Amino acid sequence: MDHIQAKLAELKEGSAVLDDGREIAFDYAVLATGSTIRGFDALKVAETRTQVEREIEWAAEHDRLSAAQNVVIVGGGPIGVELAGEITAVCPGKRIVLVHAPDRLLPALGKGASRKAKRVLEQHRVRVILGQRATIEAGGHSVRLSSGETLPTDVAYVATGIAIDTSCLEAAFPNALNAVRQAKVDRCLRLRGSERIFAVGDINDVPGIKLGAFAARQAKLTARNISALLEGRPLKTLKPMTGTVGLVTLGKKGGIAQLPFGRFDPLIAMKQKDLFISRYLPQSPHSLTAVPVGR
């Protein structure tokens, strides 16, 4: 297997054009570019950086958060709620404010999950502000709310959803993108209008919440289907998941496990160990030892 570090500029039926001008021919391709969290600019991966360089940046961000007294988190979905809970777990003395424009936290989950998230965070002295929008002022030292209130800020994190980039499909497959720029796929996860390209994970239009476990399930199905195409066997189809699923930690001792048949919060213990990082990020020989913030 060859690893090419470059940006995909255009995907055609049978070849991939890179941003450096190279064009790579293929029999089958899998588009799995995932999504990017809106915000967290200092922690986003740039294409040219090594793992060691990334770990140095993570350590610098750890130091910045460790020195902060006033932390503002904008966005009360799973990422914002988990971030607030994790910070309170390792450095309870910080003043944390979580601002969310809708009228409840975790709007994709049930109302009971929303109430629990708010209650637990407030028990850990997180100030939760609902129904207001937030703007980070120039310089990042304050956050202004739509009510006019200004929050003093040492560190501000924006967690207002995800963004996907399917621009590589615009030229060859303009009809394969839906209104929110997701890649349209059939039940075998093939790109609409293509017999040779699959799209998996956050970028496709498979209904339901986007989770790593579901992306892994799609990846396995795609691998089986490519093998089937090479061997002349019938393709398998994806069985859609029904119901709401979400695992949201609230620090190290609590959380929410929403399953299609209801909630069973003790299952959150599976995620609390390392937020499932070890499942998707192999350990590097240069990996840094985790240091609790504020210690």
C-alpha positions in Angstrom: 0.0 0.0 0.0 1.3 3.4 -0.9 0.6 6.5 1.2 0.5 9.8 -0.7 0.3 13.0 1.3 -1.6 15.4 -0.8 -5.1 17.1 -1.2 -7.7 15.6 -3.5 -8.6 18.3 -6.0 -11.0 16.3 -8.2 -12.4 12.8 -8.3 -13.4 11.4 -11.7 -14.8 8.0 -12.7 -11.5 6.1 -12.8 -9.0 8.6 -11.6 -8.1 11.0 -8.8 -6.5 14.4 -9.5 -4.3 15.7 -6.7 -3.6 19.4 -5.9 0.0 19.0 -7.1 -1.2 18.0 -10.6 -0.7 14.3 -10.3 -3.5 12.0 -11.6 -3.9 8.5 -10.1 -5.9 5.9 -12.0 -8.0 3.4 -10.1 -10.4 0.5 -10.6 -12.3 1.4 -7.4 -12.1 4.3 -5.0 -13.5 5.0 -1.5 -14.1 8.6 -0.5 -13.8 8.8 3.2 -12.7 12.4 3.9 -14.9 12.7 7.1 -15.8 16.1 8.6 -14.2 19.0 10.4 -15.5 20.5 13.6 -16.4 24.1 13.3 -14.0 25.9 15.6 -10.9 24.4 17.3 -8.7 26.0 14.6 -5.5 25.6 16.7 -6.1 21.9 16.9 -7.0 21.0 13.4 -4.7 18.9 11.4 -2.9 20.5 8.5 -2.0 18.2 5.6 1.8 18.8 5.8 2.3 18.2 9.5 3.8 15.1 11.1 2.5 13.3 14.1 5.4 14.6 16.2 4.6 18.2 15.2 0.9 17.6 16.0 1.7 16.3 19.5 3.8 19.4 20.1 0.8 21.6 19.2 -1.5 19.6 21.5 1.0 20.0 24.3 1.0 23.8 23.7 -2.8 23.9 23.7 -2.8 21.9 27.0 -0.5 24.6 28.5 -2.8 27.4 27.3 -5.9 25.7 28.8 -4.0 24.9 32.0 -3.2 28.6 32.5 -6.7 29.8 31.8 -9.2 30.8 34.5 -12.2 31.7 32.3 -13.2 29.2 29.7 -16.1 29.8 27.3 -17.5 26.9 25.1 -19.9 27.9 22.3 -22.1 25.0 21.3 -24.0 22.6 23.4 -24.1 19.5 21.2 -22.1 16.3 22.1 -18.7 17.9 21.6 -19.3 21.0 23.6 -21.0 19.1 26.4 -18.3 16.5 26.6 -15.6 19.2 26.5 -17.2 21.0 29.4 -17.4 17.8 31.4 -13.8 16.7 30.7 -12.4 20.1 31.8 -14.4 20.1 35.0 -13.2 16.6 35.8 -9.5 17.4 35.6 -9.5 21.1 36.7 -12.6 21.9 38.8 -11.4 25.3 39.8 -11.9 26.9 36.3 -14.8 29.2 35.6 -16.6 27.5 32.6 -19.5 29.0 30.7 -21.3 26.9 28.0 -23.4 28.9 25.6 -25.9 27.2 23.3 -28.3 28.9 20.9 -31.2 26.3 21.0 -33.3 26.1 24.1 -31.8 22.8 25.3 -28.5 20.9 25.3 -28.0 17.9 23.1 -31.0 18.6 20.8 -30.4 15.5 18.7 -31.1 13.3 21.8 -34.2 13.0 24.0 -35.3 15.7 26.4 -34.4 13.6 29.3 -30.8 13.5 28.1 -30.9 17.3 27.7 -32.1 17.8 31.3 -29.5 15.4 32.7 -26.6 17.1 30.8 -27.6 20.5 32.1 -28.1 19.3 35.7 -24.8 17.4 35.9 -22.8 20.3 34.3 -24.4 22.8 36.7 -23.6 20.5 39.6 -19.9 20.9 38.5 -20.4 24.7 38.5 -20.6 25.1 34.8 -22.8 28.1 33.9 -25.1 26.9 31.1 -26.6 29.7 29.0 -29.4 28.6 26.5 -31.2 30.5 23.8 -28.5 32.9 23.1 -25.9 33.3 20.3 -22.3 34.1 21.1 -19.7 36.1 19.2 -16.0 35.9 20.1 -14.7 39.5 20.1 -11.5 40.5 18.4 -8.4 39.3 20.2 -10.4 36.4 21.8 -10.4 37.9 25.3 -14.2 38.2 25.6 -17.4 36.7 24.2 -20.4 38.8 23.5 -23.9 37.3 23.9 -27.0 38.2 21.8 -28.4 39.6 25.1 -25.6 42.1 25.2 -23.7 40.5 28.1 -20.0 40.2 27.7 -18.1 37.2 29.2 -14.5 37.5 30.2 -12.5 34.8 28.3 -9.0 33.4 28.5 -9.8 30.5 26.2 -12.8 30.1 23.9 -13.7 26.9 22.1 -16.3 26.9 19.3 -18.2 23.6 18.9 -21.2 24.4 16.7 -21.4 21.4 14.5 -19.4 19.8 11.6 -18.5 20.9 8.1 -17.8 18.5 5.2 -15.9 19.1 2.0 -17.1 17.4 -1.1 -15.8 20.0 -3.5 -13.8 17.3 -5.2 -17.1 15.9 -6.7 -18.4 19.2 -8.1 -16.9 18.9 -11.6 -17.5 15.2 -12.5 -20.5 14.5 -10.3 -22.5 17.7 -9.7 -25.8 15.7 -9.4 -24.3 13.5 -6.7 -24.5 16.2 -4.0 -27.6 17.0 -2.0 -28.7 20.4 -0.7 -26.3 20.2 2.3 -23.4 19.1 0.1 -23.5 15.4 1.2 -22.6 12.8 -1.3 -25.6 10.8 -2.4 -25.1 7.1 -2.2 -27.2 4.0 -3.0 -27.8 1.2 -0.5 -24.5 -0.4 -1.4 -22.8 3.0 -0.6 -21.8 3.7 -4.2 -21.8 7.3 -5.3 -24.9 8.2 -7.3 -23.9 8.1 -11.0 -20.8 5.9 -10.4 -20.1 2.2 -10.5 -16.6 2.5 -9.1 -16.7 5.1 -6.3 -17.9 4.5 -2.8 -18.5 7.2 -0.2 -18.5 6.4 3.5 -18.9 8.1 6.9 -19.8 11.7 7.6 -19.7 12.8 3.9 -22.5 10.6 2.6 -26.3 11.1 2.9 -27.1 7.9 4.8 -29.8 9.0 7.3 -29.2 9.2 11.0 -26.6 10.6 13.4 -23.0 10.4 12.3 -20.9 8.3 14.7 -17.5 6.6 14.4 -19.1 3.2 15.0 -21.4 3.7 12.1 -18.6 4.8 9.8 -16.6 1.7 10.7 -19.7 -0.4 9.8 -19.9 1.3 6.5 -16.2 0.8 5.9 -16.5 -3.0 6.4 -19.4 -3.2 4.1 -17.6 -1.2 1.4 -14.5 -3.5 1.7 -16.8 -6.5 1.2 -18.5 -5.0 -1.8 -15.2 -4.1 -3.5 -14.1 -7.7 -3.0 -17.4 -8.8 -4.4 -17.0 -6.7 -7.5 -13.5 -8.1 -8.1 -14.8 -11.6 -7.7 -18.1 -11.2 -9.6 -20.3 -11.7 -6.6 -23.5 -9.8 -5.7 -23.1 -6.7 -3.6 -24.5 -6.4 0.0 -26.7 -3.5 1.0 -26.6 -1.4 4.2 -29.3 -2.0 6.6 -30.4 1.4 7.9 -30.2 2.0 11.7 -33.4 3.3 13.2 -33.8 5.2 16.4 -31.5 7.7 18.2 -28.1 6.7 19.3 -25.6 8.8 21.2 -22.9 8.3 23.9 -22.0 11.5 25.6 -19.6 11.7 28.6 -20.2 14.1 31.4 -16.7 14.0 33.0 -15.2 10.8 34.4 -18.1 9.7 36.6 -21.3 10.3 34.6 -22.7 10.4 31.1 -25.6 9.6 28.8 -26.0 6.4 26.7 -28.9 6.9 24.3 -29.9 3.7 22.4 -32.7 3.1 19.9 -34.7 1.3 22.5 -34.1 3.9 25.2 -31.4 5.1 27.6 -29.0 2.9 29.5 -26.5 5.3 31.0 -24.2 2.8 32.7 -23.0 1.9 29.2 -21.1 5.2 29.1 -18.3 3.5 31.1 -17.2 2.0 27.8 -16.4 5.5 26.5 -15.1 7.2 29.6 -11.8 5.4 29.6 -10.3 7.3 26.6 -13.3 8.6 24.6 -12.7 5.7 22.2 -9.5 7.3 21.0 -7.5 4.0 21.1 -10.0 2.5 18.7 -9.2 4.9 15.9 -5.8 6.4 16.6 -2.9 3.8 16.8 -0.4 4.6 19.5 2.7 6.4 18.1 6.1 5.6 19.5 6.4 9.3 20.1 3.0 9.7 21.9 3.0 12.1 24.8 2.0 10.9 28.2 -1.3 12.5 29.2 -1.0 15.2 31.8 -4.1 16.4 33.6 -4.9 20.0 32.9 -4.1 22.3 35.9 -1.6 19.9 37.5 
